[in-house]
Amino acid sequence: MSFSFAQRLEYEVIKGDKNVGYMIAEKKVKGDTTTYAIDSETSIKMLLTFTVHYQLYEVYVDGRLVSGHAESKLNGSSRTKSKVWIENGEYIVEVNGFEEHLGTNPITYSVPELYFSEPGTKEDTFSQQFAENLIIKKDEPHVFTLYSEDGRNTHTYAKGICTHVKLNRTYASFYFQLKQ
């Protein structure tokens, strides 16, 4: 008999006092396999309207990342495409056609899991978009900040689930708010 579990979190994307998009994060566990899927779309109007659509999919077996792919589109055109896989025991990440070899250390925690559980004592998390581990710092109880070249994401948790993310970017700040 195989164990099955699924979790779906829906977030509104808020800028100022306006809803400017959505994010859906899904986690499915079946036996020894865990899959993550993220789908988000955000439209921000400055001088022009910028619509970013992001999709990610990752597969873990026995708690170890084995494959994944992601794509970010700006106004319908692909901006970033990435994929990760294991070949001859080594992780390879390809971002926009450029491959990087990451070594053989197992990847056991990546960005999608940040929505489903508090990082606890973890100090980093793998990002296939950036092809590296990103730093996570605990700011206070149930509040953690993730640092990347895009900016800072501050995650707030209640009962182990991410309820709120503040995204600080050079061009704007906006929030992901868990729908109740």
C-alpha positions in Angstrom: 0.0 0.0 0.0 1.4 3.4 -1.1 1.0 6.6 0.9 -0.6 9.5 -0.9 -0.9 13.1 0.1 -1.7 16.4 -1.8 -1.6 20.0 -0.7 -2.6 23.1 -2.7 -1.9 26.7 -1.6 -3.4 29.6 -3.4 -2.0 33.1 -3.0 -3.1 36.6 -4.2 -0.4 38.9 -5.4 -0.9 42.3 -4.0 0.8 45.6 -4.9 -0.3 48.6 -2.8 -4.0 47.8 -2.3 -4.6 46.1 -5.6 -4.7 42.4 -6.5 -2.2 42.1 -9.5 -2.0 38.3 -9.9 -2.0 34.9 -8.4 0.3 32.1 -7.4 -0.7 28.4 -6.9 1.8 26.1 -5.2 1.1 22.3 -5.2 2.8 19.5 -3.4 2.0 15.9 -4.1 3.4 12.9 -2.3 2.9 9.3 -3.5 5.0 6.6 -2.0 8.7 7.7 -2.1 8.0 10.4 -4.8 7.2 14.1 -4.0 6.4 16.6 -6.8 6.1 20.3 -6.6 4.4 22.6 -9.1 4.2 26.4 -9.0 2.2 28.5 -11.4 2.0 32.3 -11.0 1.1 35.3 -13.0 1.7 39.0 -12.0 0.8 42.1 -14.0 2.4 45.3 -12.8 1.7 48.6 -14.5 4.4 51.3 -14.4 4.7 53.3 -17.6 3.8 50.0 -19.4 2.2 46.9 -18.2 4.6 44.0 -17.4 3.1 40.6 -17.1 5.3 37.8 -15.7 4.1 34.2 -15.9 6.2 31.6 -14.0 5.9 27.9 -14.0 8.0 25.4 -12.1 7.9 21.6 -11.6 10.3 19.5 -9.5 10.5 15.8 -8.6 12.0 14.3 -5.5 12.6 10.6 -4.9 13.5 9.4 -1.4 13.9 13.1 -0.3 16.4 13.9 -3.1 15.8 16.2 -6.1 16.0 14.1 -9.3 14.6 16.5 -12.0 12.9 19.7 -12.6 12.1 22.4 -15.1 11.0 26.1 -14.9 10.2 28.9 -17.2 9.6 32.6 -16.7 7.9 34.7 -19.4 7.7 38.4 -19.7 4.7 39.7 -21.7 4.4 36.2 -23.4 8.1 35.9 -24.4 10.4 33.5 -22.6 12.8 35.3 -20.3 14.4 32.4 -18.4 14.2 28.6 -19.0 15.9 26.2 -16.6 16.0 22.5 -16.0 17.9 20.3 -13.5 18.7 16.6 -13.7 21.1 14.0 -12.5 23.6 12.4 -14.9 26.2 9.9 -13.8 25.5 10.8 -10.2 26.1 14.5 -10.7 23.6 17.4 -10.8 23.4 19.4 -13.9 21.4 22.6 -14.2 20.8 24.3 -17.5 19.7 27.9 -17.5 18.9 29.5 -20.9 21.0 26.9 -22.7 24.1 27.1 -20.5 24.9 24.0 -18.5 26.5 24.1 -15.0 27.7 21.0 -13.1 26.8 21.2 -9.4 28.5 18.1 -8.0 27.2 15.1 -6.3 25.9 16.4 -3.0 22.2 15.5 -2.8 19.8 18.4 -3.1 17.2 17.8 -0.4 15.5 21.3 -0.1 14.5 23.8 -2.8 12.5 27.0 -3.1 9.0 25.4 -3.6 9.2 23.7 -0.2 9.4 27.2 1.4 5.7 27.5 0.9 4.8 24.2 2.6 7.2 24.2 5.6 9.2 26.6 7.7 13.0 26.4 7.0 13.8 25.8 10.7 17.6 25.7 11.0 18.2 25.5 7.2 20.6 28.2 6.1 20.1 27.8 2.3 17.8 26.4 -0.3 18.4 25.3 -3.9 17.1 27.5 -6.7 17.1 26.0 -10.2 16.3 29.5 -11.6 19.7 30.8 -10.3 21.4 27.4 -10.5 22.7 27.7 -6.9 21.8 27.6 -3.2 20.3 30.8 -1.9 20.8 32.0 1.6 17.9 31.9 4.1 18.1 33.9 7.4 15.8 33.7 10.3 14.7 37.2 11.2 12.4 36.4 14.1 10.2 33.5 15.1 8.2 32.3 12.0 9.8 34.9 9.7 12.6 34.1 7.3 14.3 36.1 4.5 15.5 34.5 1.2 18.3 36.4 -0.6 18.8 36.2 -4.4 20.2 38.4 -7.1 16.5 39.5 -7.8 16.1 40.9 -4.3 14.8 39.7 -0.9 11.7 37.6 -0.2 10.5 37.7 3.4 8.4 34.6 4.3 6.0 34.6 7.3 4.6 31.3 8.6 1.6 30.2 10.7 1.3 26.5 11.7 4.2 25.7 9.4 2.6 27.0 6.2 3.8 30.2 4.5 1.0 32.7 4.8 2.7 35.9 3.5 5.7 36.7 1.3 7.0 40.3 0.9 9.0 40.6 -2.3 11.4 43.5 -2.4 12.7 44.3 -5.9 14.6 47.3 -7.3 11.5 48.3 -9.3 8.7 47.6 -6.7 7.6 45.8 -3.6 4.6 43.4 -3.6 3.2 40.6 -1.5 1.9 37.1 -1.8 -1.0 36.6 0.6 -2.4 33.1 1.3 -6.1 32.9 0.5 -8.2 31.7 3.4 
